């Protein structure tokens, strides 16, 4: 079965083939099915992440610009495996949006126009239970298109090595969702160590010999089954468990990338003072692992986000389910993404985000969040008009009253009040008592364990340093730093590029609604270190394992 699809340019095709094609003088075939492979948690299989999309685009651009292939048709082929096929379609569809300037619908239409094509299977979440929500290919393409239009990423400045470095558990397990605004990361622990690993192993496999992994890792079966029991997995040749990081391990990166506040959604594992003593704001908005937030928590999170004057680092246990759910609420409110589009973008940035009932929760909240966004923008617009008029009138009044010996005009006062942050007392919950929590393996624990045991084929070139050291890892000087124009009103930039941009757009939509107070200014001056706009060196800070 040969199914060729033209992408409105003479040379680029997408094909579904039963086997490996033979080379022809006028045709060049290539496939990424075994090169760019999704690393699953359970039964999830995509979409492929932002780093893989970048590598695919570079690969395809190189082929289209190659003089040796200038007279050949370029055919990206994939197999009849439904999972590989939909991921391949996601890549070439996204390429058409980013580089061929197509709309999501224009990129999607050729993929489904041939009636003899098998239908694309939908993506699913990272839980091992039954699937309750289908994420379709078109949802993912629409997410990429909206993210591109709003300046969430730019492949001219994207650092794929940095992205792949920090997404590893041993290096911090963090990803930018909205650059300069939201950093999702794995929850810190009280000590820099390795946490005991508990695995859910199918009970019918227990008599069998364990599947051994490389030194330092345990074993886990990924064969789906209904009945599991929890056992402690012994690792080989190293301390038990997966790497966890203390709050101090994240501080150098947070300072470098202007993170000014941390939001914790899981139980209290570390003392918040370890962040606040470093000059960061810290908020607790606890809700149970795998569950959905209350309306009050959603409102408080949105208020915190809208009043935060820097980047916001958000975490739960694994930084996937609860973290992704609340960030999705902000994206839906302020960028009018649909629930499916926000889930898709989160999973492209940070695979595994938003799990189980959290998906359906976002669907239910979509219309409400859109309405809240419309009201917010209306208030901001009215506020800007009033503020502008007040500023002009106050300046004119001050000028009229000035005398020759006056040295200046006093600043305007800001009477904004500090936010009373909601905090649920999770320590009072009998189900999650302090005695039982240490041995309870939560959904976040299991996702962390699976992610920590993955094999990474790309070798790192940086040396490991202690979190207490101030040394940084710099990119090769041969790589240039490029600023770029932004289309969105909030002035966000490409992921992991905050230190390379001279200044954040002064017309930031969110910050324009809040006048900076003197108290806030003084508080920011107490930070141990603040990144400057002149610092254009990209620093990769190695976290202690």
Order of alpha helices (4+ residues) and beta strands (2+ residues): beta-beta-beta-alpha-beta-alpha-alpha-alpha-alpha-beta-beta-beta-beta-beta-beta-alpha-beta-alpha-beta-alpha-beta-alpha-alpha-alpha-alpha-alpha-beta-alpha-beta
